[in-house]
Amino acid sequence: MREMFDRIAGRYELLNALMSAGLNRIWNKKAVEATRLKPGERALDLACGTGSLTRDLARRVGPEGYVLGVDFSKEMIQAAKKRPAPNVEYRLGDATDLQGVEDGSFDAATIAYGARNIPDLDALFGELARAVRPGGKVVCLEIARPQGRFFATFYGLWFDRLVPWLGAKISGDAWAYSYLPHSVKEFVASGELAEIMRRNGLQDVTWRKFSGGIVTLYAGTKPG
Ligand SMILES: C[S@@+](CC[C@H](N)C(=O)[O-])C[C@H]1O[C@@H](n2cnc3c(N)ncnc32)[C@H](O)[C@@H]1O
Protein backbone atom coordinates (compact mmCIF):
# COMPACT_ATOMS: atom_id res chain seq x y z
CA MET A 1 0.00 0.00 0.00
CA ARG A 2 2.78 2.41 0.96
CA GLU A 3 4.71 1.69 -2.22
CA MET A 4 1.58 2.24 -4.31
CA PHE A 5 1.15 5.72 -2.80
CA ASP A 6 4.87 6.42 -3.28
CA ARG A 7 4.46 5.64 -6.98
CA ILE A 8 1.45 7.89 -7.60
CA ALA A 9 2.54 10.89 -5.49
CA GLY A 10 3.84 12.96 -8.45
CA ARG A 11 0.53 13.23 -10.30
CA TYR A 12 -1.75 12.69 -7.30
CA GLU A 13 -3.31 16.17 -7.00
CA LEU A 14 -3.79 16.61 -10.74
CA LEU A 15 -5.62 13.28 -10.94
CA ASN A 16 -7.76 14.09 -7.90
CA ALA A 17 -8.93 17.31 -9.51
CA LEU A 18 -9.65 15.58 -12.83
CA MET A 19 -11.39 12.56 -11.34
CA SER A 20 -13.64 14.64 -9.13
CA ALA A 21 -14.24 17.27 -11.87
CA GLY A 22 -12.92 19.89 -9.45
CA LEU A 23 -15.41 19.00 -6.72
CA ASN A 24 -12.57 17.99 -4.38
CA ARG A 25 -12.12 21.69 -3.53
CA ILE A 26 -15.73 21.95 -2.33
CA TRP A 27 -15.51 18.73 -0.31
CA ASN A 28 -12.31 19.95 1.38
CA LYS A 29 -14.11 23.17 2.28
CA LYS A 30 -16.93 21.19 3.91
CA ALA A 31 -14.42 19.14 5.88
CA VAL A 32 -12.61 22.26 7.09
CA GLU A 33 -15.92 23.84 8.18
CA ALA A 34 -16.85 20.68 10.10
CA THR A 35 -13.70 21.00 12.26
CA ARG A 36 -15.09 24.27 13.71
CA LEU A 37 -11.46 25.37 14.07
CA LYS A 38 -10.80 28.97 15.05
CA PRO A 39 -7.83 31.18 14.17
CA GLY A 40 -4.81 30.30 16.28
CA GLU A 41 -5.87 26.68 16.92
CA ARG A 42 -4.08 23.40 16.20
CA ALA A 43 -5.11 20.72 13.69
CA LEU A 44 -3.81 17.24 12.89
CA ASP A 45 -4.31 15.88 9.35
CA LEU A 46 -3.70 12.13 9.12
CA ALA A 47 -2.90 10.39 5.83
CA CYS A 48 -2.29 13.92 4.57
CA GLY A 49 -0.85 12.83 1.21
CA THR A 50 0.47 15.82 -0.73
CA GLY A 51 -1.16 18.20 1.79
CA SER A 52 -4.28 19.33 -0.04
CA LEU A 53 -6.53 19.38 3.06
CA THR A 54 -3.57 20.25 5.32
CA ARG A 55 -3.09 23.54 3.47
CA ASP A 56 -6.81 24.34 3.68
CA LEU A 57 -6.73 23.70 7.43
CA ALA A 58 -3.69 25.97 7.70
CA ARG A 59 -5.57 28.79 6.00
CA ARG A 60 -8.43 28.33 8.47
CA VAL A 61 -6.23 28.52 11.62
CA GLY A 62 -4.14 31.35 10.17
CA PRO A 63 -0.56 32.35 10.93
CA GLU A 64 -1.02 31.99 14.69
CA GLY A 65 -2.30 28.43 14.32
CA TYR A 66 -0.47 25.18 13.60
CA VAL A 67 -1.20 22.13 11.42
CA LEU A 68 0.63 18.81 11.49
CA GLY A 69 0.27 16.53 8.46
CA VAL A 70 1.22 12.87 8.90
CA ASP A 71 1.56 10.26 6.14
CA PHE A 72 3.41 6.96 5.84
CA SER A 73 4.49 7.55 2.22
CA LYS A 74 7.87 9.26 1.86
CA GLU A 75 7.06 10.46 -1.65
CA MET A 76 3.73 11.97 -0.58
CA ILE A 77 5.44 13.84 2.28
CA GLN A 78 8.16 15.05 -0.08
CA ALA A 79 5.53 16.34 -2.52
CA ALA A 80 3.69 18.08 0.35
CA LYS A 81 6.91 19.76 1.49
CA LYS A 82 7.32 21.34 -1.96
CA ARG A 83 4.50 23.72 -0.98
CA PRO A 84 5.61 24.79 2.50
CA ALA A 85 3.75 27.16 4.82
CA PRO A 86 5.10 28.66 8.05
CA ASN A 87 2.31 27.18 10.19
CA VAL A 88 2.46 23.65 8.70
CA GLU A 89 4.72 20.73 9.57
CA TYR A 90 4.81 17.39 7.77
CA ARG A 91 5.91 14.18 9.40
CA LEU A 92 6.37 10.62 8.20
CA GLY A 93 4.31 8.28 10.38
CA ASP A 94 1.63 5.64 10.72
CA ALA A 95 -1.88 6.99 11.35
CA THR A 96 -2.71 3.93 13.47
CA ASP A 97 0.28 4.34 15.77
CA LEU A 98 1.21 8.01 16.12
CA GLN A 99 4.59 8.73 17.60
CA GLY A 100 5.27 12.04 19.36
CA VAL A 101 1.64 13.17 19.45
CA GLU A 102 0.49 13.87 22.99
CA ASP A 103 -3.03 13.07 24.17
CA GLY A 104 -5.43 15.98 23.67
CA SER A 105 -2.82 18.17 21.98
CA PHE A 106 -4.99 19.20 18.96
CA ASP A 107 -8.25 21.14 18.65
CA ALA A 108 -9.35 19.02 15.69
CA ALA A 109 -8.12 16.03 13.71
CA THR A 110 -9.00 15.06 10.15
CA ILE A 111 -8.53 12.29 7.62
CA ALA A 112 -9.51 12.66 3.96
CA TYR A 113 -9.69 9.63 1.64
CA GLY A 114 -7.35 7.75 3.96
CA ALA A 115 -9.66 5.59 6.10
CA ARG A 116 -10.57 3.39 3.11
CA ASN A 117 -6.92 2.36 2.82
CA ILE A 118 -6.41 1.57 6.49
CA PRO A 119 -7.45 -1.95 7.57
CA ASP A 120 -7.49 -1.27 11.33
CA LEU A 121 -10.18 1.41 11.64
CA ASP A 122 -10.37 1.00 15.43
CA ALA A 123 -6.68 1.86 15.73
CA LEU A 124 -7.13 4.81 13.36
CA PHE A 125 -10.12 6.35 15.15
CA GLY A 126 -8.55 5.52 18.52
CA GLU A 127 -5.58 7.69 17.52
CA LEU A 128 -7.75 10.48 16.05
CA ALA A 129 -9.82 10.61 19.26
CA ARG A 130 -6.75 10.42 21.49
CA ALA A 131 -5.04 13.33 19.71
CA VAL A 132 -7.89 15.84 20.18
CA ARG A 133 -8.75 17.73 23.34
CA PRO A 134 -12.12 17.29 25.08
CA GLY A 135 -14.67 19.15 22.96
CA GLY A 136 -12.48 18.83 19.86
CA LYS A 137 -13.75 17.51 16.52
CA VAL A 138 -12.71 14.46 14.53
CA VAL A 139 -13.64 14.72 10.84
CA CYS A 140 -13.40 12.02 8.18
CA LEU A 141 -14.03 12.57 4.46
CA GLU A 142 -14.40 9.48 2.31
CA ILE A 143 -15.52 8.43 -1.17
CA ALA A 144 -18.79 6.48 -1.26
CA ARG A 145 -21.09 4.84 -3.78
CA PRO A 146 -24.31 6.71 -4.55
CA GLN A 147 -27.67 5.07 -3.82
CA GLY A 148 -30.03 6.54 -6.47
CA ARG A 149 -30.31 4.71 -9.81
CA PHE A 150 -29.42 7.74 -11.97
CA PHE A 151 -26.31 8.62 -10.00
CA ALA A 152 -25.32 4.96 -9.59
CA THR A 153 -25.36 4.41 -13.38
CA PHE A 154 -23.38 7.57 -14.12
CA TYR A 155 -21.00 6.84 -11.28
CA GLY A 156 -20.45 3.27 -12.54
CA LEU A 157 -19.32 4.60 -15.92
CA TRP A 158 -17.22 7.36 -14.46
CA PHE A 159 -15.64 5.66 -11.49
CA ASP A 160 -15.39 2.03 -12.56
CA ARG A 161 -14.33 2.72 -16.16
CA LEU A 162 -13.06 6.25 -16.79
CA VAL A 163 -11.10 6.66 -13.53
CA PRO A 164 -8.98 3.47 -13.92
CA TRP A 165 -8.27 4.41 -17.56
CA LEU A 166 -7.40 8.03 -16.77
CA GLY A 167 -5.38 7.01 -13.70
CA ALA A 168 -3.34 4.50 -15.68
CA LYS A 169 -2.66 7.03 -18.48
CA ILE A 170 -1.65 9.93 -16.25
CA SER A 171 0.04 8.24 -13.28
CA GLY A 172 1.39 5.27 -15.24
CA ASP A 173 0.13 3.00 -12.44
CA ALA A 174 -2.82 0.95 -13.70
CA TRP A 175 -3.03 -1.10 -10.52
CA ALA A 176 -3.45 1.92 -8.21
CA TYR A 177 -6.40 3.30 -10.12
CA SER A 178 -8.21 -0.02 -10.49
CA TYR A 179 -7.67 -0.56 -6.76
CA LEU A 180 -9.46 2.76 -6.11
CA PRO A 181 -13.05 1.76 -7.14
CA HIS A 182 -12.46 -1.66 -5.59
CA SER A 183 -11.52 -0.12 -2.22
CA VAL A 184 -14.67 2.05 -2.26
CA LYS A 185 -16.85 -1.05 -2.82
CA GLU A 186 -15.14 -2.86 0.05
CA PHE A 187 -15.34 0.01 2.53
CA VAL A 188 -17.66 -0.21 5.56
CA ALA A 189 -21.18 1.27 5.40
CA SER A 190 -21.74 4.76 6.87
CA GLY A 191 -23.59 3.45 9.93
CA GLU A 192 -20.78 1.03 10.65
CA LEU A 193 -18.11 3.72 10.40
CA ALA A 194 -20.14 5.93 12.74
CA GLU A 195 -20.27 3.04 15.21
CA ILE A 196 -16.48 2.61 14.98
CA MET A 197 -16.10 6.32 15.77
CA ARG A 198 -18.43 5.99 18.79
CA ARG A 199 -16.73 2.94 20.23
CA ASN A 200 -13.39 4.76 20.00
CA GLY A 201 -14.51 7.57 22.25
CA LEU A 202 -16.39 10.03 20.02
CA GLN A 203 -19.91 11.27 20.56
CA ASP A 204 -22.58 13.15 18.56
CA VAL A 205 -21.35 11.33 15.47
CA THR A 206 -23.07 12.49 12.29
CA TRP A 207 -22.56 11.88 8.59
CA ARG A 208 -23.63 13.82 5.53
CA LYS A 209 -23.47 12.86 1.88
CA PHE A 210 -22.52 15.31 -0.87
CA SER A 211 -22.69 15.49 -4.66
CA GLY A 212 -25.32 12.79 -5.12
CA GLY A 213 -23.78 10.60 -2.43
CA ILE A 214 -20.31 10.13 -3.93
CA VAL A 215 -18.62 11.54 -0.84
CA THR A 216 -19.46 11.17 2.85
CA LEU A 217 -18.37 13.55 5.58
CA TYR A 218 -18.32 12.13 9.12
CA ALA A 219 -17.88 14.24 12.23
CA GLY A 220 -17.70 13.40 15.92
CA THR A 221 -16.80 15.20 19.12
CA LYS A 222 -14.56 14.10 21.96
CA PRO A 223 -16.62 14.31 25.15
CA GLY A 224 -15.74 17.37 27.21
C1 LIG B 1 -5.97 8.79 -1.20
S1 LIG B 1 -4.64 9.52 -0.36
C2 LIG B 1 -5.36 10.93 0.46
C3 LIG B 1 -4.39 12.06 0.64
C4 LIG B 1 -4.96 13.36 1.22
N1 LIG B 1 -5.56 13.16 2.50
C5 LIG B 1 -5.92 14.06 0.28
O1 LIG B 1 -6.96 14.51 0.74
O2 LIG B 1 -5.61 14.18 -0.90
C6 LIG B 1 -4.41 8.40 0.96
C7 LIG B 1 -3.15 8.65 1.75
O3 LIG B 1 -3.16 7.80 2.91
C8 LIG B 1 -1.84 7.45 3.21
N2 LIG B 1 -1.89 6.31 4.14
C9 LIG B 1 -2.49 5.11 3.94
N3 LIG B 1 -2.36 4.35 5.05
C10 LIG B 1 -1.70 5.09 5.96
C11 LIG B 1 -1.28 4.87 7.30
N4 LIG B 1 -1.50 3.70 7.93
N5 LIG B 1 -0.63 5.86 7.95
C12 LIG B 1 -0.37 7.05 7.33
N6 LIG B 1 -0.73 7.31 6.07
C13 LIG B 1 -1.39 6.35 5.39
C14 LIG B 1 -1.23 7.19 1.85
O4 LIG B 1 0.18 7.23 1.85
C15 LIG B 1 -1.86 8.32 1.01
O5 LIG B 1 -1.03 9.45 0.98
The ligand as an SDF file (V2000), in Angstrom:
LIG
                    3D

 27 29  0  0  0  0  0  0  0  0999 V2000
   -5.9710    8.7950   -1.2020 C   0  0  0  0  0  0  0  0  0  0  0  0
   -4.6400    9.5250   -0.3560 S   0  0  0  0  0  0  0  0  0  0  0  0
   -5.3620   10.9310    0.4640 C   0  0  0  0  0  0  0  0  0  0  0  0
   -4.3940   12.0610    0.6420 C   0  0  0  0  0  0  0  0  0  0  0  0
   -4.9570   13.3560    1.2180 C   0  0  0  0  0  0  0  0  0  0  0  0
   -5.5580   13.1600    2.5030 N   0  0  0  0  0  0  0  0  0  0  0  0
   -5.9190   14.0580    0.2780 C   0  0  0  0  0  0  0  0  0  0  0  0
   -6.9630   14.5130    0.7400 O   0  0  0  0  0  0  0  0  0  0  0  0
   -5.6100   14.1790   -0.9030 O   0  0  0  0  0  0  0  0  0  0  0  0
   -4.4150    8.4020    0.9590 C   0  0  0  0  0  0  0  0  0  0  0  0
   -3.1470    8.6450    1.7460 C   0  0  0  0  0  0  0  0  0  0  0  0
   -3.1650    7.8040    2.9050 O   0  0  0  0  0  0  0  0  0  0  0  0
   -1.8360    7.4500    3.2120 C   0  0  0  0  0  0  0  0  0  0  0  0
   -1.8910    6.3120    4.1380 N   0  0  0  0  0  0  0  0  0  0  0  0
   -2.4860    5.1110    3.9400 C   0  0  0  0  0  0  0  0  0  0  0  0
   -2.3630    4.3530    5.0460 N   0  0  0  0  0  0  0  0  0  0  0  0
   -1.6950    5.0940    5.9630 C   0  0  0  0  0  0  0  0  0  0  0  0
   -1.2830    4.8710    7.3000 C   0  0  0  0  0  0  0  0  0  0  0  0
   -1.5030    3.6990    7.9270 N   0  0  0  0  0  0  0  0  0  0  0  0
   -0.6310    5.8610    7.9530 N   0  0  0  0  0  0  0  0  0  0  0  0
   -0.3740    7.0470    7.3310 C   0  0  0  0  0  0  0  0  0  0  0  0
   -0.7290    7.3130    6.0660 N   0  0  0  0  0  0  0  0  0  0  0  0
   -1.3890    6.3520    5.3880 C   0  0  0  0  0  0  0  0  0  0  0  0
   -1.2260    7.1930    1.8490 C   0  0  0  0  0  0  0  0  0  0  0  0
    0.1830    7.2260    1.8490 O   0  0  0  0  0  0  0  0  0  0  0  0
   -1.8570    8.3200    1.0140 C   0  0  0  0  0  0  0  0  0  0  0  0
   -1.0350    9.4540    0.9820 O   0  0  0  0  0  0  0  0  0  0  0  0
  1  2  1  0
  2  3  1  0
  2 10  1  0
  3  4  1  0
  4  5  1  0
  5  6  1  0
  5  7  1  0
  7  8  2  0
  7  9  1  0
 10 11  1  0
 11 12  1  0
 11 26  1  0
 12 13  1  0
 13 14  1  0
 13 24  1  0
 14 15  1  0
 14 23  1  0
 15 16  2  0
 16 17  1  0
 17 18  1  0
 17 23  2  0
 18 19  1  0
 18 20  2  0
 20 21  1  0
 21 22  2  0
 22 23  1  0
 24 25  1  0
 24 26  1  0
 26 27  1  0
M  CHG  2   2   1   9  -1
M  END
$$$$
